[in-house]
Amino acid sequence: MLLEKLFLNILIVLAPVLLQSVFGEKWRYAKSPVVMGMLYGIATSLCLLFSYKDLNLYWDLRYVPLVISTIYFGPAAGFVNYVMMLLTRTYLGGDSVWFGYVSMTLSFLFPLIASKKVRLMTGRARIKATVAVSLGPLLVMLFILLSYMFYAHEGHLDSFEMLTALLAFGIMLVLGAWLSAMLMEINVERARMKAQIQKAEKMKTLGELAASIAHEVRNPLTVVKGFLQLMRPNELGKNQQYLTIAMEELERAEAIIHDYLNFSKPKPLKMESFSSSDMLNNILILLSPMAIKNGVTLTCQLDEHIYMHSDRGQLQQALVNVIKNAIEATTADGEVKVWLTGMTDEVQFRISDNGKGMSKEQLSRIGHLFYSTKDVGTGLGTAVTMRIIDTMNGKIIYESEEGVGTTVTITLPVKSN
């Protein structure tokens, strides 16, 4: 009878995960911690209502939805689930209701404490961590059972029967947690891949549009620039000054068009071996005047003698864009730190500033064409940087918090393909 109830509980536990798989992408509240906490709280309440009762205790998998909701949707979702579980247990009543309150409170502490760390994991690591956290309620169950036996003087209980029940309960709890976590990871991976495909399609369309516009605009700009160059030697005074300004603006427009073309059709990698520390030192020397002009301190910590085999020119362009953005985002008396770390097969560049930072919404749009957090900007520099790093089979990660600053981590293979 115990196994039958626990198998029914597994179906109840999997129900919200399956519902999320079917309707999650279309449902506007699928990412709301409160709503998801209520959904998983219903599963928790149903597990309690269809539980196996013995020794005045309820044997069920109520803690699996509690663990899943707390880890995948945050402490707020877990707390909503916890409150619904307490209300359901109060409704059921019984002599051991206070033991139930203690059991549920102690069991809630395990996912609550671990949620922040486990949420940072991905894939199999997060599945294993979720299953490990779900073992906490099993220990609590054993503690509560022994405490209740002592309290109610149930010393005549056959120890083999108790061990068999605990073993069955533990196996089914781990099975339910593993299945739920695995399905959740499938949902997360599917959503991530869909977002990447949509972003790639959008970037492809924008790139084609940018290329067509750039080609059309470049020709008249070249003609205008040629005539201005012919006119400049014959002009004096203010006209000479105006022509110089016009030439500078035309050069800036040409640079923007060049970036558009690089984004729409990246140049092939020109492979060479070089010292990444020497390259980064040259970049810092190049950007030091800009940092001094903005009142920003530029510091670095480099591992020496790190060699790479990649496209030095394109990597330098990407790093200049990132460090330049960091300097521009930092106010006077601020600091930009640059780290270079060498590993066995990888090289990691980390650029951190204590500037204005970005919100989550701004962070999600980083790398999109025509989006920039600067007052005057096209977002091209960051888009080109991300395209270059991707071409080199590397990874670029942006982390930011408003009022605290931004950290950009670029990880590249020592030898690009």
Protein Blocks (a to p, Z undefined) as FASTA:
>chain_A
ZZmmmmmmmmmmmmmmmmmmmmmmmpmklmgmklmmmmmmmmmmmmmmmccceehiacdf
klmmmmmmmmmnojklmmmmmmmmmmmmmmngpjklmmmmmmmmmmmmmmmmmmmmmmmp
gcjllmmmmmmmmmmmmmmmmmmmmmmmmmnopakbcfklmmmmmmmmmmmmmmmmmmmm
mmmmmmmmmmmmmmmmmmmmmmmmmmmmmmmmmmmmmmmmmmmmmmmmmmmmmpghjllm
mmmmmmmmmmmmmmmmmmmmmmmmccddddddddfklmmmmmmmmmmmmmmmnopacddd
ddehiacdddfklmmmmmmmmmmmmmmmpcehiacdddddddfkbccdddddfbebpafk
lmmmgoiahiafbfbdghlmmmmmmmmmmmnopacdddddehkbccddddddfbdZZ
